[in-house]
Amino acid sequence: MADHGTAAYATADGNDLAAHEATYRSFLRLAKFSTAAIAAVLVLMAIFLT
């Protein structure tokens, strides 16, 4: 098989690590707030629908 070598992610063309990390932080923030909102809705449903 052909030897493909190792990938050099830090020196790859078009690599924008800062943008990737910012997007990941935004995703985590969205997931955290979405989970909290769903939990709040479930608690309110348990209180008001029983």
mmCIF file of the N, C-alpha and C atoms, coordinates in Angstrom:
data_MODEL
# 
_entry.id   MODEL 
# 
loop_
_atom_site.group_PDB 
_atom_site.id 
_atom_site.type_symbol 
_atom_site.label_atom_id 
_atom_site.label_alt_id 
_atom_site.label_comp_id 
_atom_site.label_asym_id 
_atom_site.label_entity_id 
_atom_site.label_seq_id 
_atom_site.pdbx_PDB_ins_code 
_atom_site.Cartn_x 
_atom_site.Cartn_y 
_atom_site.Cartn_z 
_atom_site.occupancy 
_atom_site.B_iso_or_equiv 
_atom_site.pdbx_formal_charge 
_atom_site.auth_seq_id 
_atom_site.auth_comp_id 
_atom_site.auth_asym_id 
_atom_site.auth_atom_id 
_atom_site.pdbx_PDB_model_num 
ATOM 1   N N  . MET A 1 1  ? 0.834   -1.181 0.000  1.00 0.00 ? 1  MET A N  1 
ATOM 2   C CA . MET A 1 1  ? 0.000   0.000  0.000  1.00 0.00 ? 1  MET A CA 1 
ATOM 3   C C  . MET A 1 1  ? 0.878   1.243  0.000  1.00 0.00 ? 1  MET A C  1 
ATOM 4   N N  . ALA A 1 2  ? 0.304   2.306  -0.428 1.00 0.00 ? 2  ALA A N  1 
ATOM 5   C CA . ALA A 1 2  ? 1.052   3.555  -0.490 1.00 0.00 ? 2  ALA A CA 1 
ATOM 6   C C  . ALA A 1 2  ? 1.217   4.136  0.904  1.00 0.00 ? 2  ALA A C  1 
ATOM 7   N N  . ASP A 1 3  ? 2.346   4.767  1.135  1.00 0.00 ? 3  ASP A N  1 
ATOM 8   C CA . ASP A 1 3  ? 2.601   5.423  2.413  1.00 0.00 ? 3  ASP A CA 1 
ATOM 9   C C  . ASP A 1 3  ? 2.085   6.851  2.314  1.00 0.00 ? 3  ASP A C  1 
ATOM 10  N N  . HIS A 1 4  ? 1.062   7.136  3.107  1.00 0.00 ? 4  HIS A N  1 
ATOM 11  C CA . HIS A 1 4  ? 0.453   8.459  3.042  1.00 0.00 ? 4  HIS A CA 1 
ATOM 12  C C  . HIS A 1 4  ? 1.075   9.437  4.025  1.00 0.00 ? 4  HIS A C  1 
ATOM 13  N N  . GLY A 1 5  ? 1.899   8.984  4.905  1.00 0.00 ? 5  GLY A N  1 
ATOM 14  C CA . GLY A 1 5  ? 2.540   9.856  5.873  1.00 0.00 ? 5  GLY A CA 1 
ATOM 15  C C  . GLY A 1 5  ? 1.561   10.281 6.960  1.00 0.00 ? 5  GLY A C  1 
ATOM 16  N N  . THR A 1 6  ? 1.974   11.244 7.726  1.00 0.00 ? 6  THR A N  1 
ATOM 17  C CA . THR A 1 6  ? 1.120   11.729 8.810  1.00 0.00 ? 6  THR A CA 1 
ATOM 18  C C  . THR A 1 6  ? 0.506   13.055 8.411  1.00 0.00 ? 6  THR A C  1 
ATOM 19  N N  . ALA A 1 7  ? -0.653  13.289 8.936  1.00 0.00 ? 7  ALA A N  1 
ATOM 20  C CA . ALA A 1 7  ? -1.341  14.543 8.640  1.00 0.00 ? 7  ALA A CA 1 
ATOM 21  C C  . ALA A 1 7  ? -0.770  15.646 9.515  1.00 0.00 ? 7  ALA A C  1 
ATOM 22  N N  . ALA A 1 8  ? -0.521  16.791 8.914  1.00 0.00 ? 8  ALA A N  1 
ATOM 23  C CA . ALA A 1 8  ? -0.003  17.949 9.647  1.00 0.00 ? 8  ALA A CA 1 
ATOM 24  C C  . ALA A 1 8  ? -1.140  18.945 9.794  1.00 0.00 ? 8  ALA A C  1 
ATOM 25  N N  . TYR A 1 9  ? -1.950  18.768 10.830 1.00 0.00 ? 9  TYR A N  1 
ATOM 26  C CA . TYR A 1 9  ? -3.137  19.599 10.987 1.00 0.00 ? 9  TYR A CA 1 
ATOM 27  C C  . TYR A 1 9  ? -2.795  21.051 11.284 1.00 0.00 ? 9  TYR A C  1 
ATOM 28  N N  . ALA A 1 10 ? -1.731  21.282 12.000 1.00 0.00 ? 10 ALA A N  1 
ATOM 29  C CA . ALA A 1 10 ? -1.380  22.657 12.375 1.00 0.00 ? 10 ALA A CA 1 
ATOM 30  C C  . ALA A 1 10 ? -0.892  23.465 11.182 1.00 0.00 ? 10 ALA A C  1 
ATOM 31  N N  . THR A 1 11 ? -0.374  22.790 10.173 1.00 0.00 ? 11 THR A N  1 
ATOM 32  C CA . THR A 1 11 ? 0.176   23.513 9.031  1.00 0.00 ? 11 THR A CA 1 
ATOM 33  C C  . THR A 1 11 ? -0.662  23.327 7.771  1.00 0.00 ? 11 THR A C  1 
ATOM 34  N N  . ALA A 1 12 ? -1.799  22.664 7.879  1.00 0.00 ? 12 ALA A N  1 
ATOM 35  C CA . ALA A 1 12 ? -2.634  22.423 6.698  1.00 0.00 ? 12 ALA A CA 1 
ATOM 36  C C  . ALA A 1 12 ? -3.216  23.730 6.179  1.00 0.00 ? 12 ALA A C  1 
ATOM 37  N N  . ASP A 1 13 ? -3.330  23.825 4.880  1.00 0.00 ? 13 ASP A N  1 
ATOM 38  C CA . ASP A 1 13 ? -3.932  25.015 4.275  1.00 0.00 ? 13 ASP A CA 1 
ATOM 39  C C  . ASP A 1 13 ? -5.403  25.077 4.625  1.00 0.00 ? 13 ASP A C  1 
ATOM 40  N N  . GLY A 1 14 ? -5.897  26.257 4.956  1.00 0.00 ? 14 GLY A N  1 
ATOM 41  C CA . GLY A 1 14 ? -7.302  26.433 5.254  1.00 0.00 ? 14 GLY A CA 1 
ATOM 42  C C  . GLY A 1 14 ? -7.678  26.006 6.661  1.00 0.00 ? 14 GLY A C  1 
ATOM 43  N N  . ASN A 1 15 ? -6.715  25.691 7.499  1.00 0.00 ? 15 ASN A N  1 
ATOM 44  C CA . ASN A 1 15 ? -7.002  25.264 8.863  1.00 0.00 ? 15 ASN A CA 1 
ATOM 45  C C  . ASN A 1 15 ? -7.266  26.497 9.721  1.00 0.00 ? 15 ASN A C  1 
ATOM 46  N N  . ASP A 1 16 ? -8.474  26.593 10.243 1.00 0.00 ? 16 ASP A N  1 
ATOM 47  C CA . ASP A 1 16 ? -8.847  27.745 11.057 1.00 0.00 ? 16 ASP A CA 1 
ATOM 48  C C  . ASP A 1 16 ? -9.284  27.237 12.427 1.00 0.00 ? 16 ASP A C  1 
ATOM 49  N N  . LEU A 1 17 ? -8.310  26.917 13.257 1.00 0.00 ? 17 LEU A N  1 
ATOM 50  C CA . LEU A 1 17 ? -8.573  26.322 14.555 1.00 0.00 ? 17 LEU A CA 1 
ATOM 51  C C  . LEU A 1 17 ? -9.364  27.254 15.458 1.00 0.00 ? 17 LEU A C  1 
ATOM 52  N N  . ALA A 1 18 ? -9.093  28.536 15.399 1.00 0.00 ? 18 ALA A N  1 
ATOM 53  C CA . ALA A 1 18 ? -9.813  29.485 16.257 1.00 0.00 ? 18 ALA A CA 1 
ATOM 54  C C  . ALA A 1 18 ? -11.305 29.492 15.933 1.00 0.00 ? 18 ALA A C  1 
ATOM 55  N N  . ALA A 1 19 ? -11.655 29.460 14.665 1.00 0.00 ? 19 ALA A N  1 
ATOM 56  C CA . ALA A 1 19 ? -13.062 29.430 14.271 1.00 0.00 ? 19 ALA A CA 1 
ATOM 57  C C  . ALA A 1 19 ? -13.701 28.109 14.677 1.00 0.00 ? 19 ALA A C  1 
ATOM 58  N N  . HIS A 1 20 ? -12.963 27.030 14.563 1.00 0.00 ? 20 HIS A N  1 
ATOM 59  C CA . HIS A 1 20 ? -13.478 25.723 14.963 1.00 0.00 ? 20 HIS A CA 1 
ATOM 60  C C  . HIS A 1 20 ? -13.773 25.708 16.463 1.00 0.00 ? 20 HIS A C  1 
ATOM 61  N N  . GLU A 1 21 ? -12.859 26.219 17.268 1.00 0.00 ? 21 GLU A N  1 
ATOM 62  C CA . GLU A 1 21 ? -13.056 26.232 18.709 1.00 0.00 ? 21 GLU A CA 1 
ATOM 63  C C  . GLU A 1 21 ? -14.213 27.144 19.102 1.00 0.00 ? 21 GLU A C  1 
ATOM 64  N N  . ALA A 1 22 ? -14.370 28.276 18.417 1.00 0.00 ? 22 ALA A N  1 
ATOM 65  C CA . ALA A 1 22 ? -15.486 29.176 18.704 1.00 0.00 ? 22 ALA A CA 1 
ATOM 66  C C  . ALA A 1 22 ? -16.817 28.508 18.373 1.00 0.00 ? 22 ALA A C  1 
ATOM 67  N N  . THR A 1 23 ? -16.870 27.786 17.276 1.00 0.00 ? 23 THR A N  1 
ATOM 68  C CA . THR A 1 23 ? -18.090 27.077 16.901 1.00 0.00 ? 23 THR A CA 1 
ATOM 69  C C  . THR A 1 23 ? -18.411 25.993 17.914 1.00 0.00 ? 23 THR A C  1 
ATOM 70  N N  . TYR A 1 24 ? -17.390 25.288 18.373 1.00 0.00 ? 24 TYR A N  1 
ATOM 71  C CA . TYR A 1 24 ? -17.602 24.222 19.364 1.00 0.00 ? 24 TYR A CA 1 
ATOM 72  C C  . TYR A 1 24 ? -18.097 24.811 20.689 1.00 0.00 ? 24 TYR A C  1 
ATOM 73  N N  . ARG A 1 25 ? -17.530 25.942 21.124 1.00 0.00 ? 25 ARG A N  1 
ATOM 74  C CA . ARG A 1 25 ? -17.993 26.596 22.352 1.00 0.00 ? 25 ARG A CA 1 
ATOM 75  C C  . ARG A 1 25 ? -19.444 27.034 22.203 1.00 0.00 ? 25 ARG A C  1 
ATOM 76  N N  . SER A 1 26 ? -19.811 27.550 21.036 1.00 0.00 ? 26 SER A N  1 
ATOM 77  C CA . SER A 1 26 ? -21.198 27.951 20.790 1.00 0.00 ? 26 SER A CA 1 
ATOM 78  C C  . SER A 1 26 ? -22.132 26.744 20.837 1.00 0.00 ? 26 SER A C  1 
ATOM 79  N N  . PHE A 1 27 ? -21.711 25.625 20.271 1.00 0.00 ? 27 PHE A N  1 
ATOM 80  C CA . PHE A 1 27 ? -22.507 24.410 20.310 1.00 0.00 ? 27 PHE A CA 1 
ATOM 81  C C  . PHE A 1 27 ? -22.715 23.938 21.743 1.00 0.00 ? 27 PHE A C  1 
ATOM 82  N N  . LEU A 1 28 ? -21.656 23.955 22.547 1.00 0.00 ? 28 LEU A N  1 
ATOM 83  C CA . LEU A 1 28 ? -21.783 23.532 23.938 1.00 0.00 ? 28 LEU A CA 1 
ATOM 84  C C  . LEU A 1 28 ? -22.717 24.452 24.714 1.00 0.00 ? 28 LEU A C  1 
ATOM 85  N N  . ARG A 1 29 ? -22.620 25.757 24.463 1.00 0.00 ? 29 ARG A N  1 
ATOM 86  C CA . ARG A 1 29 ? -23.509 26.714 25.130 1.00 0.00 ? 29 ARG A CA 1 
ATOM 87  C C  . ARG A 1 29 ? -24.964 26.452 24.738 1.00 0.00 ? 29 ARG A C  1 
ATOM 88  N N  . LEU A 1 30 ? -25.214 26.223 23.467 1.00 0.00 ? 30 LEU A N  1 
ATOM 89  C CA . LEU A 1 30 ? -26.565 25.930 22.995 1.00 0.00 ? 30 LEU A CA 1 
ATOM 90  C C  . LEU A 1 30 ? -27.092 24.637 23.620 1.00 0.00 ? 30 LEU A C  1 
ATOM 91  N N  . ALA A 1 31 ? -26.256 23.616 23.674 1.00 0.00 ? 31 ALA A N  1 
ATOM 92  C CA . ALA A 1 31 ? -26.678 22.341 24.256 1.00 0.00 ? 31 ALA A CA 1 
ATOM 93  C C  . ALA A 1 31 ? -26.994 22.503 25.741 1.00 0.00 ? 31 ALA A C  1 
ATOM 94  N N  . LYS A 1 32 ? -26.193 23.276 26.443 1.00 0.00 ? 32 LYS A N  1 
ATOM 95  C CA . LYS A 1 32 ? -26.408 23.485 27.874 1.00 0.00 ? 32 LYS A CA 1 
ATOM 96  C C  . LYS A 1 32 ? -27.721 24.224 28.125 1.00 0.00 ? 32 LYS A C  1 
ATOM 97  N N  . PHE A 1 33 ? -27.963 25.304 27.398 1.00 0.00 ? 33 PHE A N  1 
ATOM 98  C CA . PHE A 1 33 ? -29.187 26.068 27.602 1.00 0.00 ? 33 PHE A CA 1 
ATOM 99  C C  . PHE A 1 33 ? -30.425 25.310 27.124 1.00 0.00 ? 33 PHE A C  1 
ATOM 100 N N  . SER A 1 34 ? -30.285 24.534 26.075 1.00 0.00 ? 34 SER A N  1 
ATOM 101 C CA . SER A 1 34 ? -31.408 23.727 25.605 1.00 0.00 ? 34 SER A CA 1 
ATOM 102 C C  . SER A 1 34 ? -31.786 22.671 26.637 1.00 0.00 ? 34 SER A C  1 
ATOM 103 N N  . THR A 1 35 ? -30.787 22.036 27.226 1.00 0.00 ? 35 THR A N  1 
ATOM 104 C CA . THR A 1 35 ? -31.050 21.043 28.261 1.00 0.00 ? 35 THR A CA 1 
ATOM 105 C C  . THR A 1 35 ? -31.731 21.683 29.460 1.00 0.00 ? 35 THR A C  1 
ATOM 106 N N  . ALA A 1 36 ? -31.270 22.860 29.864 1.00 0.00 ? 36 ALA A N  1 
ATOM 107 C CA . ALA A 1 36 ? -31.878 23.558 30.991 1.00 0.00 ? 36 ALA A CA 1 
ATOM 108 C C  . ALA A 1 36 ? -33.317 23.966 30.678 1.00 0.00 ? 36 ALA A C  1 
ATOM 109 N N  . ALA A 1 37 ? -33.575 24.409 29.461 1.00 0.00 ? 37 ALA A N  1 
ATOM 110 C CA . ALA A 1 37 ? -34.928 24.811 29.073 1.00 0.00 ? 37 ALA A CA 1 
ATOM 111 C C  . ALA A 1 37 ? -35.877 23.615 29.066 1.00 0.00 ? 37 ALA A C  1 
ATOM 112 N N  . ILE A 1 38 ? -35.416 22.496 28.550 1.00 0.00 ? 38 ILE A N  1 
ATOM 113 C CA . ILE A 1 38 ? -36.247 21.287 28.529 1.00 0.00 ? 38 ILE A CA 1 
ATOM 114 C C  . ILE A 1 38 ? -36.538 20.822 29.945 1.00 0.00 ? 38 ILE A C  1 
ATOM 115 N N  . ALA A 1 39 ? -35.533 20.866 30.812 1.00 0.00 ? 39 ALA A N  1 
ATOM 116 C CA . ALA A 1 39 ? -35.737 20.469 32.206 1.00 0.00 ? 39 ALA A CA 1 
ATOM 117 C C  . ALA A 1 39 ? -36.741 21.404 32.882 1.00 0.00 ? 39 ALA A C  1 
ATOM 118 N N  . ALA A 1 40 ? -36.655 22.697 32.609 1.00 0.00 ? 40 ALA A N  1 
ATOM 119 C CA . ALA A 1 40 ? -37.599 23.646 33.197 1.00 0.00 ? 40 ALA A CA 1 
ATOM 120 C C  . ALA A 1 40 ? -39.019 23.380 32.717 1.00 0.00 ? 40 ALA A C  1 
ATOM 121 N N  . VAL A 1 41 ? -39.187 23.083 31.443 1.00 0.00 ? 41 VAL A N  1 
ATOM 122 C CA . VAL A 1 41 ? -40.512 22.769 30.916 1.00 0.00 ? 41 VAL A CA 1 
ATOM 123 C C  . VAL A 1 41 ? -41.066 21.514 31.583 1.00 0.00 ? 41 VAL A C  1 
ATOM 124 N N  . LEU A 1 42 ? -40.238 20.505 31.753 1.00 0.00 ? 42 LEU A N  1 
ATOM 125 C CA . LEU A 1 42 ? -40.693 19.276 32.399 1.00 0.00 ? 42 LEU A CA 1 
ATOM 126 C C  . LEU A 1 42 ? -41.091 19.520 33.854 1.00 0.00 ? 42 LEU A C  1 
ATOM 127 N N  . VAL A 1 43 ? -40.335 20.326 34.559 1.00 0.00 ? 43 VAL A N  1 
ATOM 128 C CA . VAL A 1 43 ? -40.673 20.651 35.949 1.00 0.00 ? 43 VAL A CA 1 
ATOM 129 C C  . VAL A 1 43 ? -41.999 21.415 35.995 1.00 0.00 ? 43 VAL A C  1 
ATOM 130 N N  . LEU A 1 44 ? -42.162 22.382 35.125 1.00 0.00 ? 44 LEU A N  1 
ATOM 131 C CA . LEU A 1 44 ? -43.412 23.149 35.088 1.00 0.00 ? 44 LEU A CA 1 
ATOM 132 C C  . LEU A 1 44 ? -44.597 22.260 34.722 1.00 0.00 ? 44 LEU A C  1 
ATOM 133 N N  . MET A 1 45 ? -44.389 21.323 33.801 1.00 0.00 ? 45 MET A N  1 
ATOM 134 C CA . MET A 1 45 ? -45.447 20.387 33.460 1.00 0.00 ? 45 MET A CA 1 
ATOM 135 C C  . MET A 1 45 ? -45.829 19.522 34.662 1.00 0.00 ? 45 MET A C  1 
ATOM 136 N N  . ALA A 1 46 ? -44.808 19.089 35.415 1.00 0.00 ? 46 ALA A N  1 
ATOM 137 C CA . ALA A 1 46 ? -45.070 18.261 36.588 1.00 0.00 ? 46 ALA A CA 1 
ATOM 138 C C  . ALA A 1 46 ? -45.846 19.035 37.646 1.00 0.00 ? 46 ALA A C  1 
ATOM 139 N N  . ILE A 1 47 ? -45.571 20.328 37.760 1.00 0.00 ? 47 ILE A N  1 
ATOM 140 C CA . ILE A 1 47 ? -46.257 21.145 38.763 1.00 0.00 ? 47 ILE A CA 1 
ATOM 141 C C  . ILE A 1 47 ? -47.684 21.469 38.350 1.00 0.00 ? 47 ILE A C  1 
ATOM 142 N N  . PHE A 1 48 ? -47.852 21.931 37.132 1.00 0.00 ? 48 PHE A N  1 
ATOM 143 C CA . PHE A 1 48 ? -49.141 22.474 36.714 1.00 0.00 ? 48 PHE A CA 1 
ATOM 144 C C  . PHE A 1 48 ? -50.091 21.458 36.081 1.00 0.00 ? 48 PHE A C  1 
ATOM 145 N N  . LEU A 1 49 ? -49.603 20.321 35.670 1.00 0.00 ? 49 LEU A N  1 
ATOM 146 C CA . LEU A 1 49 ? -50.452 19.346 35.003 1.00 0.00 ? 49 LEU A CA 1 
ATOM 147 C C  . LEU A 1 49 ? -50.810 18.158 35.904 1.00 0.00 ? 49 LEU A C  1 
ATOM 148 N N  . THR A 1 50 ? -50.523 18.279 37.173 1.00 0.00 ? 50 THR A N  1 
ATOM 149 C CA . THR A 1 50 ? -50.888 17.177 38.076 1.00 0.00 ? 50 THR A CA 1 
ATOM 150 C C  . THR A 1 50 ? -51.980 17.604 39.027 1.00 0.00 ? 50 THR A C  1 
# 
